[in-house]
Every structure is written in structure tokens, then in C-alpha cells.
Amino acid sequence: MIRMLHFADLHVGMENYGRIDQETGTSSRVRDFLDRLDQVIDYALENDADITVFAGDAFKTRDPDKTQQREFARRIKRLADKMPVLLLVGNHDLPAMAVKATTLDIFSALNVEGTILGKRPDSQVVQTKSGPVFLGWMPYPMRNRLLVREEYKGATVRELEDAMQERVRLILDDMTKKAATHDMPRILSGHFSIDSAKLGSERTVMLGNDVAVSLNDINDPTWDYVAMGHIHKHQDLNKGRYPSVVYSGSLERIDFGEEKEKKGFCWIELEREKTTWQFIEVEARAFKTIKVDVRGVDDPTEDVLDSIKRKNIEDAIVRVLIDVKAEQVPQLRDREIKTALKEAYSFSITQKVEHEARARLGEFSAESLTPEELVEKYFIDKQFEPERIEKLTALAEGIFKTDT
């Protein structure tokens, strides 16, 4: 049995909801992401892993801060000193121009022992302390790297997408055939979207056009485990079947879209045709949403404070969403609410104010009504006689239709 660790989508450099750390001069949220990586590495070393697969997206941007690069490299070196480490190139690791270096090229340039740079589609037999593994990888498919420009000059967007999907399919098919000739555990790693995957907040940080690959091109039993990156929501797309096609998910929450998602990595026990795995949750920063509707309440501040007390907000990133009538806004004691949130890591307070004119529309919103309908509702609200409403509405329609 060979023990493998699989993680992805670290995105060092995300600074949402953070504050400047006076000692380091960087966002405190950067520390969150590095702390999650420390958890992964500690687990790998404590459980005597034989190989690690990082399935792409080390940094938030293509041009990361030098300090962040140093901190990432230090941690990867800890792993590489003990076992082979695949560093797959994701879309956030790729420069805009193919001739430029990726954010991970430094490991190859310095020939860091133990690291395997997954910059181009490839495969090799990797020797681990517990035996050999066949490892194939497919980095993020970029059009300017996989398609000959002259051949597709003048092609439509749809034609280019179809060509990209076919190109990736052929690469994966060739890799699968090669894997079948090796009698040992076989791993495929990729950084791209699979058509049946459930998307998460990665949609807000994606770079470039995304091409979805068919699950049928990947879930071949030639492989014993498929280690995917790119989608932030942890999921097994081939659940109950062999092999498992697993997005490990991101290690840290990016925004409130990931509030309820568990974050972590995968621990795999590799054996030919008998591979098993489990998801290991990490201590990702908690996100908490507190929704309070105080419309019609005598003391809206007390309702907000009670709602905050019912939540464990210590060290969490918190947002308070308050539905309130316009006349109640002065009753919201801002200082008391902020004091009640002092244990949070960070917080925001948003008031959704309902104005009287909007309330009178009943179940309708102003945006859903035509100008004529809004005028009619105004006259009804003023309790005009039906005959007068009809005449005034007709006059209003004439004004709206006047060609000015």
C-alpha cells in the first residue's frame, strides 16, 4: 500500500476580510492560507506519506508577492525533503503569455529535489519509499498552448471550445493507454472543470475562459485515483464507482459563498484496483451570516443584539444583514451592535432599508412595474375615486407615449 496526500487550490494572496499585520506588513488573511498549508504538511509528515499531489493554483494571482512565494516554497521544501511532490500548474499559476514562466517554474529551474513540475501534460513512473506509482497529469488547458493558432484562425468561440475539448480528450486517452502498460498503482491528476462538477466561489476568481471536460474521458478504471483541482467545492464525481474522481476542494474559505462548505484535503491508500480514500477537514476560518428582520419591532437594536448572542462569532468573519424600515433606522444603536461583534475576526453590517413608498406596493417591487402601473398604484394609494383614477391614468399614458 502506498500512502498519498492530495490537496489543491491554496490561493495564497487572498486578502478578503483581512487587516494588515504590523509585524509582517501583509494581510492577516494571508496567514490563514499559509496556516492551512502547514496543517496539510504536518499531516503528511506525521502519517508518513509516500507521495503528495498538489493539483494546482498555489497563488491568487499570476504575479504573486515575493514574500508569499518564499513562504510557499519553504513549506513545499519540507514535503519534498521527505517524498516526491507533484506541483501541477493551475490557471492562477499561468502567465498570460506562453513564453513567460509560471509561478511554479522556480522549482524546476533550481532543480529542487523531490519536486515534479506539471507544466505540460505528461506522465512518469515515480519511485516512492513504499514502491513505484504511475503518475499522469494534465495542467490547466490553455488555448494558446494546445491549439495551433494558424489552424484555427477565424474560428468561432464554439469551434475553439470544441477543438479544446477534443484536444484534451486525446491527451487523456493517450495517457490512459500508457498507464495501462504499467502494473502498479496509477494516479491521474488534473486542473480543469469536469462537466458534472458543482461549482462554488471559484467562479468569482477564475482567470480566462473555462473549458469543461467530460467525466467519461476521465473515469476509466485504468486509473486507481483521479486527483482534481480547480473547483473549490469538495466532491467525488464518480461516487460509488471506480476510480474515485475527486476534487479535494480549496483549503480556506474565500467568501460567504463558501460559508457552509467543509474545507480540507484527501488522504489516499493506493493499491492497484483496491484504492480507498478519506477527506480530512482542516480548521478553516469560519464565516457566519446573521440575518435579522426588525421591521415592526419596538426595539430593533435589542433584536439584533439577541441574534448576535445566539451565534458563536469568536474569530469568525461575520456579516450582519438587517431588514429595517426607514423610520426605524435612527433606532439602530450602531455602537452597541459593533461592541457586540468585538470577538469576531472581522465584521460588516448591512442595512436593507424598506421605504414607505415601496411598502405600499404590497407584493410588487417598483422594478417589476411599468411607469403606467406605478402611477395607477399611486392614485389608488391616495384613495382617488375610480373614475378619476381612470382619467388620470389615461392622461399619464398619453404623456409616456409622447415622442420627446
C-alpha positions in Angstrom: 0.0 0.0 0.0 1.2 3.5 -0.9 0.1 6.5 1.2 -0.7 9.6 -0.8 -1.9 13.1 0.1 -3.9 15.2 -2.4 -4.7 18.9 -2.0 -5.4 21.9 -4.3 -6.4 25.5 -4.7 -4.4 27.1 -2.0 -4.7 30.6 -3.5 -2.1 32.3 -1.2 -2.6 36.1 -1.6 -6.4 36.2 -0.9 -6.8 39.2 1.4 -10.6 39.4 1.7 -11.8 40.5 5.2 -8.2 40.8 6.5 -6.2 43.5 8.1 -2.6 44.5 7.9 -0.2 42.6 10.2 2.1 45.2 11.6 5.0 42.7 12.0 5.0 41.3 8.5 3.3 44.1 6.6 1.0 41.7 4.8 -2.7 40.9 5.2 -3.6 38.8 8.2 -5.7 36.7 5.8 -2.6 35.5 4.0 -1.5 33.9 7.3 -4.8 31.9 7.3 -4.0 30.3 4.0 -0.4 29.5 5.0 -1.6 28.0 8.3 -3.9 25.7 6.3 -0.9 24.6 4.2 1.0 23.9 7.4 -1.8 21.7 8.6 -1.6 19.7 5.3 2.1 19.3 5.5 2.1 18.3 9.2 -0.5 15.6 8.5 1.6 14.2 5.6 4.8 14.0 7.7 3.1 12.7 10.8 1.3 10.0 8.9 4.4 9.0 6.8 3.0 9.8 3.4 4.9 8.4 0.4 3.8 11.0 -2.2 1.9 14.3 -2.4 -0.1 15.6 -5.3 -0.8 19.3 -5.3 -3.4 19.8 -8.0 -2.8 23.4 -8.9 -3.4 27.1 -8.0 -0.7 28.0 -5.5 -1.4 31.7 -5.5 -4.3 34.1 -6.1 -2.6 36.0 -9.0 -0.2 35.2 -11.8 2.3 37.7 -10.2 2.3 36.9 -6.5 4.1 38.9 -3.8 7.7 37.8 -3.3 7.2 37.1 0.4 4.2 34.9 -0.4 6.4 33.0 -2.9 9.1 32.5 -0.3 6.6 31.2 2.3 5.1 28.8 -0.1 8.5 27.5 -1.3 9.6 26.9 2.3 6.7 24.7 3.0 6.9 22.7 -0.2 10.6 22.1 0.5 9.5 20.5 3.9 7.5 18.0 1.9 9.9 17.4 -0.9 12.7 16.6 1.6 10.6 13.5 2.6 8.7 12.4 -0.5 8.0 13.2 -4.2 5.7 16.1 -4.7 3.8 16.9 -7.9 3.3 20.6 -8.4 0.6 20.8 -11.0 0.2 24.2 -12.8 -3.3 25.7 -12.5 -4.9 28.6 -14.3 -3.8 31.1 -11.5 -0.2 29.8 -11.9 -0.1 30.6 -15.6 1.2 33.8 -17.2 -0.9 35.5 -19.9 1.8 34.7 -22.5 3.0 31.1 -23.1 6.7 32.2 -23.3 6.7 33.6 -19.7 7.5 31.5 -16.6 4.7 30.1 -14.4 4.7 30.9 -10.6 6.0 27.3 -10.0 8.8 27.3 -12.6 11.4 28.2 -9.9 11.2 24.7 -8.5 12.3 23.3 -11.9 14.8 26.0 -12.6 16.6 25.3 -9.2 16.1 21.6 -9.7 14.6 21.3 -6.2 15.0 17.6 -5.4 11.7 15.7 -4.9 9.5 18.1 -6.9 7.9 17.3 -10.2 6.7 20.3 -12.2 3.4 19.6 -14.0 3.7 22.4 -16.5 2.7 20.4 -19.6 0.7 17.2 -20.0 3.0 14.3 -19.2 3.4 11.1 -17.1 6.2 9.1 -15.5 6.8 6.3 -13.0 7.6 7.8 -9.6 9.6 5.8 -7.1 8.4 6.2 -3.6 9.8 4.6 -0.4 6.8 2.1 -0.5 7.0 1.2 -4.2 6.5 2.7 -7.7 3.5 4.7 -8.8 2.5 5.6 -12.4 1.6 9.3 -12.3 -0.1 11.2 -15.1 -1.0 14.9 -15.1 -3.0 17.4 -17.1 -2.4 21.1 -16.2 -4.9 23.8 -16.9 -5.7 23.6 -20.6 -4.8 27.0 -22.2 -5.8 27.5 -25.8 -2.6 29.2 -26.8 -0.6 26.2 -25.6 -2.7 23.4 -27.0 -4.1 24.7 -30.3 -2.1 25.7 -33.4 -3.1 29.4 -34.0 -2.9 29.2 -37.8 -5.1 26.2 -37.9 -8.0 27.8 -36.0 -7.6 31.4 -37.3 -11.1 32.8 -37.9 -12.8 30.0 -35.9 -15.9 30.8 -33.8 -15.8 30.6 -30.0 -17.8 27.4 -30.1 -15.5 25.9 -32.6 -12.5 26.7 -30.4 -14.2 25.2 -27.4 -15.0 22.0 -29.3 -11.4 21.8 -30.5 -10.0 22.3 -27.0 -12.3 19.6 -25.6 -11.2 17.2 -28.3 -7.5 18.0 -27.8 -7.8 17.4 -24.0 -9.7 14.1 -24.7 -6.9 12.9 -27.0 -4.2 13.8 -24.4 -6.1 12.0 -21.6 -6.8 9.0 -23.9 -3.1 8.6 -24.8 -2.1 8.9 -21.1 -4.7 6.3 -20.1 -3.3 3.8 -22.7 0.2 4.4 -21.4 -0.9 3.9 -17.8 -2.4 0.5 -18.7 1.0 -0.8 -19.6 2.3 -0.4 -16.0 1.4 -3.0 -13.4 1.4 -0.7 -10.4 -1.0 1.9 -8.7 -1.9 4.6 -11.2 -2.8 8.2 -10.5 -4.2 10.8 -12.8 -4.1 14.5 -11.7 -5.8 17.4 -13.5 -6.6 21.1 -13.0 -9.7 21.9 -15.0 -13.5 21.7 -14.9 -15.4 18.5 -15.4 -18.9 18.9 -16.8 -20.7 17.3 -13.9 -18.9 19.2 -11.1 -20.8 21.5 -8.8 -19.2 25.0 -9.0 -18.6 27.2 -6.0 -17.0 30.6 -5.4 -14.1 29.8 -7.8 -16.3 31.4 -10.4 -15.5 34.8 -8.8 -11.8 34.3 -9.1 -11.5 32.3 -12.3 -9.0 33.6 -14.9 -9.7 33.1 -18.6 -12.3 31.1 -20.4 -13.1 27.7 -18.8 -13.5 24.6 -20.9 -15.4 21.7 -19.3 -14.1 18.1 -19.9 -16.5 15.2 -19.9 -16.4 12.8 -16.9 -16.4 9.9 -19.4 -13.0 11.0 -20.5 -11.6 10.6 -17.0 -13.4 7.9 -15.0 -11.6 5.0 -16.7 -10.8 2.0 -14.3 -7.3 2.0 -15.7 -6.7 4.7 -13.0 -6.8 4.0 -9.3 -7.5 7.6 -8.2 -8.1 10.8 -10.1 -6.8 13.9 -8.1 -8.5 17.0 -9.3 -8.0 20.7 -8.7 -9.8 23.9 -9.8 -13.2 23.5 -8.3 -13.3 24.8 -4.7 -16.2 22.6 -3.5 -15.0 19.1 -2.3 -16.8 16.3 -4.2 -16.4 12.9 -5.7 -17.8 12.9 -9.2 -17.7 9.1 -9.6 -19.1 8.2 -6.2 -19.8 4.5 -5.7 -17.8 3.6 -8.8 -14.1 3.0 -9.5 -12.0 5.0 -9.7 -12.9 8.0 -7.5 -12.7 11.3 -9.4 -12.2 13.7 -6.5 -11.9 17.5 -6.2 -10.2 17.9 -2.9 -11.6 21.5 -2.8 -9.8 24.6 -1.5 -8.1 24.7 1.9 -9.5 28.0 3.1 -12.8 29.8 2.5 -12.7 32.7 0.1 -16.0 34.4 0.7 -19.5 33.9 2.1 -20.4 31.7 -0.9 -18.3 29.0 0.8 -19.7 29.6 4.3 -21.2 26.2 4.7 -18.6 24.2 2.8 -16.1 22.0 4.7 -12.5 22.6 3.7 -9.7 20.1 3.6 -7.6 17.6 1.7 -7.7 13.9 0.8 -5.7 11.0 2.3 -5.4 8.1 -0.1 -4.3 4.5 0.4 -3.2 3.4 -3.0 -3.4 -0.2 -4.2 -4.0 -1.5 -7.7 -7.7 -1.9 -8.1 -8.3 -1.6 -4.3 -7.6 2.1 -3.6 -9.5 3.8 -0.8 -9.5 7.4 0.4 -10.9 9.8 3.0 -11.5 13.5 3.3 -9.6 15.3 6.2 -11.1 18.5 7.3 -8.9 21.5 8.2 -9.6 24.4 10.7 -10.6 26.9 8.0 -11.6 30.3 9.1 -15.4 30.3 9.9 -17.8 32.6 8.0 -21.0 33.4 9.8 -24.1 35.2 8.4 -26.6 36.8 10.9 -29.9 37.8 9.3 -32.3 39.9 11.3 -35.7 41.2 10.3 -36.6 44.1 12.7 -39.4 45.6 10.6 -42.2 46.4 13.0 -40.2 45.6 16.2 -40.3 48.1 19.1 -36.6 48.0 19.8 -34.7 46.9 16.7 -31.3 47.1 18.4 -32.2 44.6 21.0 -33.4 42.1 18.3 -30.0 42.5 16.5 -28.1 42.0 19.8 -30.1 38.9 20.7 -29.4 37.4 17.2 -25.6 38.0 17.6 -25.6 36.4 21.1 -27.1 33.2 19.6 -24.1 32.8 17.3 -20.6 31.7 18.2 -18.7 34.5 16.4 -15.3 34.2 18.1 -12.6 34.6 15.5 -15.2 34.3 12.7 -15.7 36.5 9.7 -19.2 37.9 10.3 -21.8 39.8 8.3 -24.9 41.1 9.8 -27.8 41.7 7.4 -30.6 43.8 8.8 -34.1 44.2 7.2 -35.4 47.5 8.6 -38.0 50.2 7.9 -36.7 53.6 7.0 -38.3 55.2 10.2 -36.6 52.6 12.3 -33.0 53.3 11.2 -32.4 56.0 13.9 -33.3 53.4 16.5 -30.4 51.2 15.5 -27.7 51.9 18.0 -24.6 51.3 15.9 -22.1 51.5 18.7 -23.8 48.8 20.7 -24.0 46.5 17.7 -20.3 46.9 16.9 -19.4 46.3 20.5 -21.4 43.0 20.5 -19.3 41.9 17.5 -15.9 42.6 19.0 -15.0 38.9 19.4 -15.3 38.4 15.6 -12.2 38.3 13.4 -13.9 40.9 11.2 -17.4 42.0 10.6 -19.7 44.0 8.3 -23.2 45.4 8.9 -25.6 45.9 6.0 -29.0 47.5 6.4 -31.7 46.7 3.8 -34.0 49.7 4.3 -37.6 49.4 3.3 -39.1 52.8 2.4 -42.8 53.6 2.8 -43.4 54.1 -0.9 -42.0 50.6 -1.6 -44.1 49.1 1.2 -47.3 50.4 -0.3 -46.7 48.4 -3.4 -47.6 45.3 -1.5 -46.3 42.1 -3.0 -44.9 44.0 -6.0 -41.5 45.7 -6.3 -41.1 49.0 -8.2 -38.7 47.4 -10.6 -41.3 44.9 -11.7 -44.0 47.5 -12.6 -44.3 49.7 -15.7 -44.5 53.5 -15.3 -48.2 53.4 -16.0 -48.8 50.7 -13.3 -46.7 52.8 -10.8 -48.9 55.9 -11.5 -52.1 53.9 -11.1 -50.9 52.4 -7.7 -50.0 55.9 -6.6 -53.6 57.2 -7.3 -55.1 54.1 -5.6 -52.9 54.8 -2.5 -54.2 58.4 -2.5 -57.7 56.9 -2.4 -58.9 58.8 -5.6 -62.3 57.8 -7.0 -62.2 55.0 -9.6 -63.5 57.3 -12.4 -60.8 59.9 -11.6 -58.1 57.3 -11.5 -59.1 56.0 -14.9 -59.0 59.5 -16.4 -55.6 60.4 -14.8 -54.1 57.1 -15.8 -55.2 57.7 -19.4 -53.6 61.2 -19.3 -50.4 59.7 -17.9 -50.2 57.0 -20.6 -50.5 59.8 -23.2 -47.6 61.7 -21.7 -45.4 58.5 -21.5 -46.1 57.8 -25.2 -45.4 61.3 -26.3 -42.4 61.4 -28.6 -39.9 63.8 -27.0 
